[in-house]
Amino acid sequence: MDFLELIFSKIGDLTWGWSLIPILVVFGVFITLATGFVQFRFFGRMFRVLRKSNNAADNDKISAREALLVSVGGRVGGGNIAGVAVAITLGGPGAVFWMWAVALVGMATSLVECSIAQLFKRRTGEHSFRGGPAYAIIHGLGPEYKWLAGLYAVCLIAAFGFGFNAFQGNTVAGAMQDSFHIDRLWTAIGLSIISAIIIFGGIHRIAKASDVIVPIMAVGYLLMALVVIALNITEVPQVFSMIVKNAFGIEQAVGGGMGAAIMQGMRRGLFSNEAGLGSAPNVAATAEVRHPISQGITQSFSVFIDTIVICSCTAFVILLSDVYVPGAEGIDGVVLTQQSVTSELGNWAQYYLSIAVLLFAFSSIIYNYYLGENALSVFSESPAAILILRIAIVAIVFIGALAPGATAVFFFSDPLMGVLALVNLLAIMMLFPVAMRLLRDFRAQLKAGVERPVLDPDMYADLDIDRSAWDKKL
């Protein structure tokens, strides 16, 4: 075990330690410039997907809106509550500014990776699709890169399907025990049963569940933060000023100054919104849409919701309270967020926040499961293999919830996510010309007066796309 921990520690050092964060940021800036600031040009179109009218008319379809909510449910999790608090503790208020910056460039990365996943998706039923980075590698780069797709799929199953689901189960059980004094065993049983009911229903049931859970959790958490902001409205300009000054080293809040703010802000921002990590494209490919760029725009909006909206809520709750003391030690993570909310709204807010943690973690569990199932399909789509995976993941959730502190055995998750990101970025770089073709086609149709552009598969006859996945009459 010590040897394995050493190996994965080295992998983590080679990815997250020094190379991956600069690569993700530089690549995000490159895409932003190369696409002409596409995330800002199409920002207004992002909000259209929230309308109920954009949901699927056929309940068997996964709509763009449902795919958005599944990915938001996966992205929004402990990182939005505990992760932001850690970033502020270690990097100071300026870390929030750099979280915003990395999210804004990450929106462009997400748009490109999800558009590519949409283009190379494969039809698996009348209204069912599979896709993602592994499929884009096989069908976009060619069969000779199948080994790379296999590496990606194995890392995805291990990191998200197993490691992160154990962590989420542990998070829920800890919150229920601390706030409501519910024994971990009962939480483990209840969480496993509910997870199994949704997981065994496949992506369609996951999408329908997310369509209910995610708006409730996001809006509820947002309303709580807005109440705190309203109670301290006169101090908001001062907080903005503190964030900006600390971000550029004008005011030093912690040891490390500007450098600590940049590193912590970028690290936590990337961990939270997952832009460029290759996870969200797996869900983006399930939606039935007219043009790949449409789903890319939708998923770009997911990054905005995760970091600019939800993470900012946490940041302002912390910075507006009197609990946070710059440079102070001994209080961080979810405890800092909980105490900040309690100091502003009273003890009842702690229970409210625990429910939010429960919903955030649960939406992540069902999202992580689907990533694992989608990765498994690269090797096998047999009902037996999927059944084994579902049973294994329900068991992992149970074990993670039941054993406090025992989730340290899942030390491999973060290093493997680093490998995922490197593989995904390599694929995006190699397929970037294809993404630019899609973007030019989308813009040309808009310029010609087409309100909702449609992909013509004949224009991409040179590529290995599934023509049956693109119905011109959609």
Solvent accessible surface area in square Angstrom, and as a share of the most:
residue,aa,sasa,rsa
1,M,136,0.61
2,D,118,0.61
3,F,139,0.58
4,L,87,0.43
5,E,76,0.34
6,L,96,0.48
7,I,69,0.35
8,F,41,0.17
9,S,55,0.36
10,K,111,0.47
11,I,45,0.23
12,G,14,0.13
13,D,76,0.39
14,L,110,0.55
15,T,5,0.03
16,W,14,0.05
17,G,44,0.42
18,W,172,0.60
19,S,13,0.08
20,L,0,0.00
21,I,6,0.03
22,P,68,0.43
23,I,60,0.31
24,L,8,0.04
25,V,24,0.14
26,V,100,0.57
27,F,13,0.06
28,G,0,0.00
29,V,63,0.36
30,F,100,0.42
31,I,0,0.00
32,T,7,0.04
33,L,109,0.54
34,A,41,0.32
35,T,2,0.01
36,G,24,0.23
37,F,98,0.41
38,V,0,0.00
39,Q,0,0.00
40,F,98,0.41
41,R,168,0.61
42,F,16,0.07
43,F,61,0.25
44,G,54,0.52
45,R,49,0.18
46,M,1,0.00
47,F,91,0.38
48,R,82,0.30
49,V,11,0.06
50,L,78,0.39
51,R,139,0.51
52,K,133,0.56
53,S,97,0.63
54,N,41,0.21
55,N,36,0.18
56,A,22,0.17
57,A,110,0.85
58,D,49,0.25
59,N,116,0.59
60,D,87,0.45
61,K,43,0.18
62,I,3,0.01
63,S,5,0.03
64,A,18,0.14
65,R,25,0.09
66,E,2,0.01
67,A,0,0.00
68,L,0,0.00
69,L,13,0.06
70,V,2,0.01
71,S,0,0.00
72,V,2,0.01
73,G,1,0.01
74,G,8,0.08
75,R,7,0.03
76,V,0,0.00
77,G,5,0.05
78,G,19,0.18
79,G,33,0.31
80,N,0,0.00
81,I,2,0.01
82,A,30,0.23
83,G,8,0.07
84,V,0,0.00
85,A,0,0.00
86,V,30,0.17
87,A,0,0.00
88,I,0,0.00
89,T,24,0.14
90,L,89,0.44
91,G,0,0.00
92,G,0,0.00
93,P,0,0.00
94,G,0,0.00
95,A,0,0.00
96,V,2,0.01
97,F,52,0.22
98,W,35,0.12
99,M,3,0.01
100,W,44,0.15
101,A,31,0.24
102,V,3,0.02
103,A,0,0.00
104,L,61,0.30
105,V,29,0.17
106,G,4,0.04
107,M,1,0.00
108,A,0,0.00
109,T,4,0.02
110,S,0,0.00
111,L,3,0.01
112,V,4,0.02
113,E,5,0.02
114,C,0,0.00
115,S,0,0.00
116,I,6,0.03
117,A,2,0.01
118,Q,0,0.00
119,L,0,0.00
120,F,1,0.00
121,K,1,0.00
122,R,45,0.16
123,R,67,0.25
124,T,70,0.41
125,G,30,0.29
126,E,139,0.62
127,H,32,0.14
128,S,29,0.19
129,F,6,0.02
130,R,23,0.08
131,G,0,0.00
132,G,1,0.01
133,P,5,0.03
134,A,4,0.03
135,Y,22,0.08
136,A,4,0.03
137,I,0,0.00
138,I,29,0.15
139,H,44,0.19
140,G,22,0.22
141,L,28,0.14
142,G,14,0.13
143,P,107,0.67
144,E,121,0.54
145,Y,62,0.24
146,K,111,0.47
147,W,166,0.58
148,L,8,0.04
149,A,0,0.00
150,G,13,0.13
151,L,75,0.37
152,Y,1,0.00
153,A,0,0.00
154,V,83,0.48
155,C,4,0.02
156,L,0,0.00
157,I,25,0.13
158,A,22,0.17
159,A,0,0.00
160,F,6,0.02
161,G,0,0.00
162,F,55,0.23
163,G,3,0.03
164,F,36,0.15
165,N,0,0.00
166,A,0,0.00
167,F,103,0.43
168,Q,18,0.08
169,G,0,0.00
170,N,26,0.13
171,T,35,0.20
172,V,1,0.00
173,A,0,0.00
174,G,13,0.13
175,A,13,0.10
176,M,15,0.07
177,Q,71,0.31
178,D,99,0.51
179,S,5,0.03
180,F,73,0.30
181,H,156,0.69
182,I,68,0.35
183,D,79,0.41
184,R,30,0.11
185,L,71,0.35
186,W,168,0.59
187,T,14,0.08
188,A,0,0.00
189,I,62,0.32
190,G,29,0.28
191,L,9,0.05
192,S,11,0.07
193,I,95,0.48
194,I,90,0.46
195,S,0,0.00
196,A,25,0.19
197,I,100,0.51
198,I,19,0.10
199,I,0,0.00
200,F,80,0.33
201,G,25,0.24
202,G,9,0.09
203,I,22,0.11
204,H,54,0.24
205,R,113,0.41
206,I,0,0.00
207,A,0,0.00
208,K,69,0.29
209,A,18,0.14
210,S,2,0.01
211,D,21,0.11
212,V,94,0.54
213,I,26,0.13
214,V,2,0.01
215,P,41,0.26
216,I,107,0.54
217,M,4,0.02
218,A,16,0.13
219,V,80,0.46
220,G,16,0.16
221,Y,2,0.01
222,L,54,0.27
223,L,100,0.50
224,M,7,0.03
225,A,0,0.00
226,L,83,0.41
227,V,72,0.42
228,V,0,0.00
229,I,34,0.17
230,A,65,0.50
231,L,114,0.56
232,N,19,0.10
233,I,104,0.53
234,T,120,0.70
235,E,77,0.35
236,V,20,0.12
237,P,91,0.57
238,Q,129,0.57
239,V,6,0.03
240,F,93,0.39
241,S,43,0.28
242,M,49,0.22
243,I,0,0.00
244,V,63,0.36
245,K,76,0.32
246,N,2,0.01
247,A,0,0.00
248,F,91,0.38
249,G,37,0.36
250,I,123,0.63
251,E,82,0.37
252,Q,126,0.56
253,A,24,0.18
254,V,15,0.09
255,G,67,0.65
256,G,57,0.55
257,G,5,0.05
258,M,77,0.34
259,G,46,0.44
260,A,20,0.16
261,A,0,0.00
262,I,48,0.24
263,M,85,0.38
264,Q,29,0.13
265,G,0,0.00
266,M,33,0.15
267,R,57,0.21
268,R,67,0.24
269,G,0,0.00
270,L,4,0.02
271,F,55,0.23
272,S,5,0.03
273,N,0,0.00
274,E,15,0.07
275,A,2,0.01
276,G,0,0.00
277,L,1,0.00
278,G,0,0.00
279,S,1,0.00
280,A,0,0.00
281,P,1,0.00
282,N,2,0.01
283,V,0,0.00
284,A,0,0.00
285,A,0,0.00
286,T,2,0.01
287,A,0,0.00
288,E,30,0.13
289,V,15,0.09
290,R,69,0.25
291,H,0,0.00
292,P,0,0.00
293,I,2,0.01
294,S,33,0.22
295,Q,0,0.00
296,G,0,0.00
297,I,6,0.03
298,T,8,0.05
299,Q,0,0.00
300,S,0,0.00
301,F,5,0.02
302,S,0,0.00
303,V,0,0.00
304,F,35,0.14
305,I,25,0.13
306,D,0,0.00
307,T,0,0.00
308,I,38,0.19
309,V,41,0.23
310,I,1,0.01
311,C,3,0.02
312,S,14,0.09
313,C,8,0.05
314,T,0,0.00
315,A,1,0.00
316,F,14,0.06
317,V,1,0.00
318,I,0,0.00
319,L,14,0.07
320,L,9,0.04
321,S,11,0.07
322,D,119,0.62
323,V,33,0.19
324,Y,25,0.10
325,V,86,0.50
326,P,69,0.43
327,G,46,0.44
328,A,41,0.31
329,E,163,0.73
330,G,87,0.83
331,I,39,0.20
332,D,72,0.37
333,G,10,0.10
334,V,53,0.31
335,V,69,0.40
336,L,2,0.01
337,T,0,0.00
338,Q,29,0.13
339,Q,86,0.38
340,S,0,0.00
341,V,0,0.00
342,T,33,0.19
343,S,59,0.38
344,E,42,0.19
345,L,25,0.13
346,G,29,0.28
347,N,109,0.56
348,W,137,0.48
349,A,0,0.00
350,Q,53,0.24
351,Y,98,0.37
352,Y,78,0.30
353,L,0,0.00
354,S,0,0.00
355,I,75,0.38
356,A,7,0.05
357,V,11,0.06
358,L,47,0.23
359,L,43,0.21
360,F,2,0.01
361,A,2,0.01
362,F,14,0.06
363,S,2,0.01
364,S,2,0.01
365,I,0,0.00
366,I,1,0.00
367,Y,1,0.00
368,N,6,0.03
369,Y,0,0.00
370,Y,2,0.01
371,L,0,0.00
372,G,0,0.00
373,E,8,0.04
374,N,2,0.01
375,A,3,0.02
376,L,29,0.14
377,S,12,0.08
378,V,23,0.13
379,F,111,0.46
380,S,40,0.26
381,E,90,0.40
382,S,48,0.31
383,P,112,0.71
384,A,62,0.48
385,A,24,0.19
386,I,26,0.13
387,L,87,0.43
388,I,118,0.60
389,L,11,0.05
390,R,40,0.15
391,I,99,0.50
392,A,34,0.26
393,I,0,0.00
394,V,25,0.14
395,A,44,0.34
396,I,26,0.13
397,V,0,0.00
398,F,64,0.27
399,I,89,0.45
400,G,1,0.01
401,A,0,0.00
402,L,68,0.34
403,A,28,0.22
404,P,87,0.55
405,G,58,0.56
406,A,43,0.34
407,T,25,0.15
408,A,76,0.59
409,V,79,0.45
410,F,36,0.15
411,F,53,0.22
412,F,38,0.16
413,S,6,0.04
414,D,62,0.32
415,P,11,0.07
416,L,22,0.11
417,M,6,0.03
418,G,0,0.00
419,V,28,0.16
420,L,1,0.00
421,A,0,0.00
422,L,63,0.31
423,V,9,0.05
424,N,3,0.02
425,L,3,0.01
426,L,80,0.40
427,A,4,0.03
428,I,5,0.02
429,M,90,0.40
430,M,80,0.36
431,L,6,0.03
432,F,21,0.09
433,P,87,0.55
434,V,17,0.09
435,A,4,0.03
436,M,36,0.16
437,R,73,0.27
438,L,0,0.00
439,L,4,0.02
440,R,137,0.50
441,D,14,0.07
442,F,0,0.00
443,R,77,0.28
444,A,59,0.46
445,Q,34,0.15
446,L,48,0.24
447,K,188,0.80
448,A,84,0.65
449,G,64,0.62
450,V,61,0.35
451,E,103,0.46
452,R,126,0.46
453,P,2,0.01
454,V,43,0.24
455,L,1,0.01
456,D,45,0.23
457,P,6,0.04
458,D,74,0.38
459,M,104,0.46
460,Y,2,0.01
461,A,78,0.60
462,D,103,0.54
463,L,37,0.18
464,D,74,0.38
465,I,15,0.07
466,D,28,0.14
467,R,120,0.44
468,S,65,0.42
469,A,6,0.05
470,W,12,0.04
471,D,75,0.39
472,K,106,0.45
473,K,187,0.79
474,L,56,0.28
